[in-house]
Amino acid sequence: MKMLPVGIQSFKDLRENDYLYVDKTADIYRLISSGKPYFLSRPRRFGKSLLVSTLEEVFKGNQGLFEGLYIHDRYDWTRRHPVIRLDFGGMAYHTVAALTNALSDFVNATASRGGVILEKTELPDRFAELIARLHETSGQQVVVLVDEYDKPIIDHLSRLEIAHANREVLRNFYQVLKAVDEHLRFVFLTGVSKFSRASIFSGLNNLNDITLDEDYSTICGYTQQELESCFAEYLDSMTGAGKGSREELLATLRHWYDGYSWDGTRKVYNPFSTLLFFSKRSVRDYWFASGTPTFLVDLLRERNDVRAVVEPVQVQMSAIDSFDIHALDTTMLLFQTGYL
């Protein structure tokens, strides 16, 4: 049996070391063949970082990593694009100065790796210059991938003065992507939340939000078919070890881990919980235990309103676009963070 990629977020590492990979490259191929600027929101521990890493390897032209996958014989591997991948997971953002410095260091380091010299002084201008110069020197349009775009805001929702200041820095930084559109082949931003266009995305209003699109509702997470086919050997192994029949194991998995749907029709299993279920051969609340929603618990306690947790709730799709740090809606916050 292939090794389970528990905690593996690098597509290259996963493929080179023969970890199990549930092939999502059909969705990826459709995505990159259909447009340019995209936004996708998913809860934490749902495979966003692996998706970003996979996109990076596609655009870098690393064909060998995709042997046997859907995209291998369909994509034009001769086009190798410069890739700017920005991950806020390991970046300092405890103050606006720390965030600005971290972004400046990132832009400078990317320029150095790409062999380009930047002359502008302001951070947004240097970012725009970086993209233009990389296009010029490589002869190929640039790909920009942003993982956890909202982390400098989400992590400070209990200290709104920092969240607001970080939001302004990010707004000025992200809006560059619209101004340099001619130099870009593909743009993909992902995170937990979808802030309103009036806040962080006011200068980047050409993003195609695919969060609730039917075509990409299973781009993260495992479908029932993927679960039964890709994890067949693990199911057989657990059955042989007396953990229950195949039908019983599948029923247990459905009961615990398939409660997510982004099109109202097809459900997907949380990958983090599913992988740990097969790794540890037991049912636990793996996803919930992987994070401490202190702010969320405090907010629910403060508002004394837990109806959204225990009762069915219907909201308009437009509510997702109204998510703002100064007017946090409890239901939408619970939905976007994965608790509904």
Secondary structure as GFF3:
##gff-version 3
##sequence-region A 1 340
A	DSSP	alpha_helix	11	16	.	.	.	ID=ss1
A	DSSP	alpha_helix	25	34	.	.	.	ID=ss2
A	DSSP	beta_strand	37	41	.	.	.	ID=ss3
A	DSSP	alpha_helix	48	59	.	.	.	ID=ss4
A	DSSP	three_ten_helix	63	66	.	.	.	ID=ss5
A	DSSP	beta_strand	83	87	.	.	.	ID=ss6
A	DSSP	three_ten_helix	88	90	.	.	.	ID=ss7
A	DSSP	alpha_helix	96	114	.	.	.	ID=ss8
A	DSSP	alpha_helix	123	138	.	.	.	ID=ss9
A	DSSP	beta_strand	142	147	.	.	.	ID=ss10
A	DSSP	alpha_helix	151	154	.	.	.	ID=ss11
A	DSSP	alpha_helix	160	174	.	.	.	ID=ss12
A	DSSP	alpha_helix	176	179	.	.	.	ID=ss13
A	DSSP	three_ten_helix	181	183	.	.	.	ID=ss14
A	DSSP	beta_strand	184	191	.	.	.	ID=ss15
A	DSSP	beta_strand	208	209	.	.	.	ID=ss16
A	DSSP	three_ten_helix	214	216	.	.	.	ID=ss17
A	DSSP	alpha_helix	224	230	.	.	.	ID=ss18
A	DSSP	alpha_helix	232	240	.	.	.	ID=ss19
A	DSSP	alpha_helix	246	257	.	.	.	ID=ss20
A	DSSP	beta_strand	260	261	.	.	.	ID=ss21
A	DSSP	beta_strand	267	268	.	.	.	ID=ss22
A	DSSP	alpha_helix	271	280	.	.	.	ID=ss23
A	DSSP	alpha_helix	286	289	.	.	.	ID=ss24
A	DSSP	alpha_helix	294	303	.	.	.	ID=ss25
A	DSSP	alpha_helix	307	310	.	.	.	ID=ss26
A	DSSP	three_ten_helix	317	322	.	.	.	ID=ss27
A	DSSP	alpha_helix	330	336	.	.	.	ID=ss28
###
